[in-house]
Amino acid sequence: MSCIRVRVSYASPLIRELAGVESEEVEVERGSTLRELVRRLAEVHGERLLTALLDDAGRELRVGVLALVNGVPVRSAGTGIEEGDEVVFAIVADGG
């Protein structure tokens, strides 16, 4: 299967610390989802990044994690990504 490249940015200090970078280009298989992107990121940066972004079952985005694909908020880790997409991960705080 062929690969695609996506731009990933980490908009929260905790995620940037876990990734060790503010942004990067990542190669994943064509037809990948956000879930598969996060798993690929964990291969590079470690399992702590996976557990920060995905729920305990590893299926959906953890509560409090915001993902934007090309500036559009998405809730499902099953959202597909395509060549040239820009993905931003952030942790949002509840309450006030």
C-alpha positions as CSV (number, residue, x, y, z in Angstrom):
1,M,0.0,0.0,0.0
2,S,1.3,3.5,-0.8
3,C,1.9,6.1,1.9
4,I,0.8,9.7,2.4
5,R,2.4,12.6,4.3
6,V,0.4,14.7,6.8
7,R,1.5,17.7,8.9
8,V,1.0,17.2,12.6
9,S,1.1,20.0,15.2
10,Y,0.9,19.8,18.9
11,A,-1.0,22.8,20.4
12,S,-0.7,21.9,24.1
13,P,2.4,22.0,26.2
14,L,1.9,18.4,27.5
15,I,1.5,16.9,24.1
16,R,4.5,18.9,22.8
17,E,6.6,17.6,25.7
18,L,5.6,14.0,25.0
19,A,6.3,14.4,21.3
20,G,9.4,16.4,21.8
21,V,8.5,18.7,18.9
22,E,5.9,21.4,18.1
23,S,5.1,20.0,14.7
24,E,6.3,17.5,12.2
25,E,5.5,15.7,8.9
26,V,4.5,12.1,9.3
27,E,4.1,9.3,6.8
28,V,1.2,6.9,7.2
29,E,-0.5,4.4,4.9
30,R,-3.0,5.7,2.4
31,G,-6.5,5.2,3.9
32,S,-5.3,5.8,7.5
33,T,-7.5,7.3,10.2
34,L,-6.6,9.6,13.1
35,R,-6.4,6.4,15.3
36,E,-3.7,4.9,13.0
37,L,-1.9,8.3,12.9
38,V,-1.8,8.4,16.7
39,R,-0.5,4.8,16.8
40,R,2.2,5.8,14.2
41,L,3.2,8.8,16.4
42,A,3.4,6.5,19.4
43,E,5.9,4.3,17.5
44,V,8.1,7.3,17.1
45,H,7.6,9.2,20.4
46,G,6.5,6.5,22.8
47,E,3.4,5.0,24.4
48,R,2.8,7.9,26.7
49,L,1.7,10.0,23.6
50,L,-0.8,7.2,22.7
51,T,-2.3,7.2,26.2
52,A,-2.5,11.0,26.3
53,L,-4.5,11.1,23.0
54,L,-6.6,7.9,22.9
55,D,-8.9,6.4,25.5
56,D,-8.0,3.3,27.5
57,A,-9.4,1.0,24.8
58,G,-7.3,2.8,22.2
59,R,-10.3,3.3,20.0
60,E,-11.4,6.9,20.4
61,L,-9.9,10.3,21.3
62,R,-9.6,10.7,25.0
63,V,-12.1,13.1,26.6
64,G,-10.5,16.5,26.6
65,V,-8.5,15.9,23.5
66,L,-9.3,18.2,20.6
67,A,-8.3,17.2,17.1
68,L,-8.5,19.5,14.1
69,V,-8.2,18.2,10.5
70,N,-7.6,21.1,8.2
71,G,-9.0,23.4,10.8
72,V,-12.2,21.5,11.3
73,P,-12.8,19.9,14.8
74,V,-13.3,16.2,14.8
75,R,-14.4,13.8,17.6
76,S,-13.9,10.4,16.0
77,A,-10.5,8.7,15.9
78,G,-12.0,6.9,12.9
79,T,-11.9,10.1,10.9
80,G,-9.9,9.5,7.7
81,I,-6.9,11.6,6.7
82,E,-5.5,12.3,3.3
83,E,-2.3,13.4,1.6
84,G,-1.4,17.0,2.7
85,D,-3.8,17.2,5.6
86,E,-2.9,19.3,8.6
87,V,-3.8,17.7,11.9
88,V,-3.6,19.6,15.2
89,F,-3.9,17.9,18.6
90,A,-4.7,19.9,21.8
91,I,-5.8,19.2,25.3
92,V,-8.7,21.4,26.4
93,A,-9.6,22.1,30.0
94,D,-13.1,21.6,31.4
95,G,-14.9,24.0,33.7
96,G,-13.8,27.3,35.0
